[in-house]
Amino acid sequence: MIDSIKTRRSIRKYKAEDVSPSLLDRLLELSARTQTMGNLQLYSVVVTRDQEMKQRLAPCHFNQPMVTQAPVVLTICADFNRTTQWCLHRKAQPGYDNLLSFINAASDALLYTQTFCNLAEAEGLGICYLGTTVYQPGQIIDILGLPRLVMPVATLTVGWPDEEPALSDRLPLAAFVHQERYQDYTAEDIDLHYSPKEALPENQHFVEINHKETLAQVFTDIRYTKRDNEVLSETLLETLRRQGFLS
């Protein structure tokens, strides 16, 4: 598994070969051995294989082609509904309609997601993690019929790889590990940690085609803008209210 993590890539092109239900079920079951708060397993997974359902989900992910091409799409949800129903049917009074409960369930769901990714890639499957899940969660909720206290937090496209893209770069260990206390970053630290990333030909090309001066400007001015972040934050808060996690 260590080798598969060292060479992991986001796979966006898949062979026209199914992922067997038995293999998928085995990986989903094994993934449940991941860490979980209070052993409550505060997550649920919606498996999408039907092509029409994939086509309905695609606009929620800005019509990225792997959503309809992959044989399997998994939507992983923070789920306090199941635990709440358990409590109500066992003479207990749940109090999980709040932000803390969402954070706990979202953490559980993301831990589960990463464990599944590790196990699936060790089997030779390709994965693409879609961060777009929290951009338009209301549409996903409607399509998948998610009840109150269930919130989509991650989506994975899963299939047998039909490409081998180059490994993406990563920051060095010293950039993100702090000993004993957090040490804020000086200008010299930023130069040390980010200059190799900025010097990569593909990133220099990225800056050029976007007509920017620095790689950072590509992220702030084009990819993840302040305006988009604020609008999507309002959408996220509205959806959390709708799903019962915010009063």
Protein Blocks (a to p, Z undefined) as FASTA:
>chain_A
ZZmmmmgccdfbdcdbdcdfklmmmmmmmmmmpccehhlopacddddfbfklmmmmmmmn
oopaklmmpmbdcdddddfklmmmmmmmnopacdfbcfklmmmmmmmmmmmmmmmmmmmm
mnopacdddfklmmmmmlmmmmnopaehiacfbdcdddddfbdcdddddddfklmpcehi
acdddfklmmmmmmmmmmpmklmmmmmmnopabfklmmmmmmmgfklmmmmmmmmmmmmm
mnopaZZ
